[in-house]
């Protein structure tokens, strides 16, 4: 496979420098899989009539699926456009990320298909047959994403901690957050452990914490519309 090259300016991590904190990306991976699985369970429950799906709930489910697809697409776009060049600039062009890049390209049509299925579910006002098809696609996507994340964390995380500076990692995380706070931030915090949230709070200003609290309230309302009260807690 061809080796990807980069001209990004980066300052490789020097021996003795602190390593980047990967809590953010780890949590993003965690919530991505959690949402795919619980949406799959919900769609299957609608199919089996274990959940009564009103037109309003069908719209909420459809919108959540679309937002999740957008979030996954954004995550992988940032990896392609920002993270991979940073890694290559810091670790050297001999690093081969082509399999992960090809994975991202293969993911795009899967996300498009799921968006189309969610739109059909909304237009049908919660059709059970469409819910069943959506459950299958969500389950298959969860399995695909699980394998991709396992490969990525095994291959890429050691490169980041060994070669990427804290300053360059901050650039990657800033790009990942851009325009995604309202949906992604409360979801990511929700899947953290108490200890992880405490560590994250140490690096968050008071203004950001207030904003996050407001976004969390709005997101819980969105979750109740989709999953019901019992499905909000993870």
N, C-alpha and C positions, 0 to 999 in steps of 0.2 A: 504494500500500500504506500501511496506517496506520503512524504513527510511534510506537514504544514510548516510554513515559515512565517516569521513576523518581523516587523521593523519597529515595534513599540519600544519606546524608551522606558526602561525599568532599572531600578537599583536593586540588584540581587541581594538577598539577605546575607549578611556577613556572619562569620562564626562568632558566637556569643550574643548576637542580637536576639531579642525575643521572637518567638514564632507567631504567626497569625493565629487568631482565635477563630476556629471553624464552627463555633456554635450556631451562627446565623445560617450558614449553608446547610449544616446538618439538620437544623430544625425545619428549614424549607423543604428538604427532602422528606423529612418525617411527616409533615402536614400534607404534602402532596399525595403521599401514599394513603394516609389516613382518610382523606376526603374522597379519593377514588373508591376506596373500599366501602365507606359508609354510604356513599351515593349508590354504589352497586347493590348493597343490601336494601336500600330504600326502594330502588327501582324494582327489585325482585319482589318486595313486599307489596308494591302497587300491582304488579302483575298477578300476584297470588291472592289479591283482595285482602291482605292482612292490614293494609293501610288504605283508607278511603281518601281518594285524591280529588279534591274539588278543583274547579277551574283556576281558582286563585292559587292553590298550592301547586298545580301544574305549572303555572307561570313562574312561581318562586323557584321550583326545582329546575326548570329550564334555564332560568337566569343564573342560578348558582353553577350549573354545569358549564355554561358559557364563560362565566368569570373564572372558573377553575381552569378551563382550556386556555384562556388568555394568560393566566398566571403561569401555567406550565410553559407556554410558548415564550413568554417574557424571560423566564428563568433560563431556558436553553439559548435564547437569543443573546443574553448577556454573557453566557459562557462562551459562545462562539465569537462574539464581537469584542469582548473585554478580557475575560479570564484566560482563554487559550493564548492570546497574544502576550499577556503578562507572564504566563508560565514559560512560554517559549523564549521570551526575551531574558528571563531570569535564569532558566535552566539550560538553555541552548537549543538550537534548531534540530539537534539529533533526536529530541523527544518526538515521538509519533503519536499524535492525537487523532489520526484519521478515522479510526473506528468509532470513536465517540462523536466525531463530526458527522459521520455517515448515519449514526443512530439518530441524531437530531433531525437530519433530512428525512429519514424514514418516519419520524414521529409526526411531521406536519400533516400528511394526509389522514392519519388516525385522528388527530385533533379536529380536522375539518369535518370528518365523518361524524364525530361525536357532537359537534356543534349543530350539524344538520339534523341529527336525531333528536337533540334537545328542542330544536325549533319545531319539528314535527310533533313532538310530545306536547308542546305548548299549544299549537294550533288545534290539536285533537282534543284539547282540554283534559288530558290525562288518560289517553287510550291505553288499556292494559297490554295489548299486543306490542305497541311501540315501547312501553315501559320494559317489557321483556327483552326486546332487542337492545335497548339501552343498557340494561343490566349486563348482558353478555359483553357488550363493547366496553363497558367500564371495567368489568372483571379482567378482560383480555388486556386492556391498557394498563391496569394495575400490575399485572404480571410482567408486562413488557418494561414498565418503568422501574419495577423492583430490580430486575436484572440489570438494567442500565445504571441505576444508582449504585448497586453493589460493585459493578465494574469501575464506575467513576470514583467512588470513595476508595477503592483498593489501589487504583492506578494514579489518581490525580492528587488525592489528599497528601500522600507523602511528598510529592513534588512541591506542593504549596508550602508545607511546613519546613521543608529543607531549603528551598530556594527563594521563595517570594518574601519580600520585606513587608513589615507591618504597614508602611505607608502605601505601598502598591496594593496590598489587600484592601485597605480602606477605600481606595479608588474603585475597586471591584464592587465592594459592598454598597457604596454610594450609588453606583450605576444600577445595581439590583433593586435598590429601594425607590428609585426615581419613578414617580407616577403610580406606585403600587401600594401606598400606605393604607388606603381605606379598606382594601380586601385582604392584602397579604399580612400586614403587621399584626392585627389581632389574632389571626389564625396561627401564625408562627409562635406567638407568645403562649397561646392556649396549649400547645403540645410540649412546651418546656416543662421540666420538673421545677419544683419550688427553688431548688438550689440554682438551677440554670437561670431562672427569672431573676434571682437575686444578683447573680453575676452580670446579667444583661443590664439590670437597673443601674449598676455602678458606672456604666458607660453612657447613660442616657440622662440628658438634662431635664430640668423640671418642666420646661415647655413641652418637650417631647412626651414626657410621662402623662401630662394633662391631655395632650392630643390623643395619645393611645387610649386613655381611659374613655374618652368620648367615642372613639372609633370602635372600641370593644362593645360598648352599649349598643351601637348601631348594628354591629355584626351579630350580636346575640339575638337581636330582633329578626335579622335576616335568617339566622339559623332556625329560630322557632318556626318561621313560616315554611321552611323546607323540611326540617327533621321532626318538628314537634318538640314539646318540652322535654321529653325523655331523651331525645337524640342530640341535645345541645352539648351535654358534657361528653368529654372524650375519655 
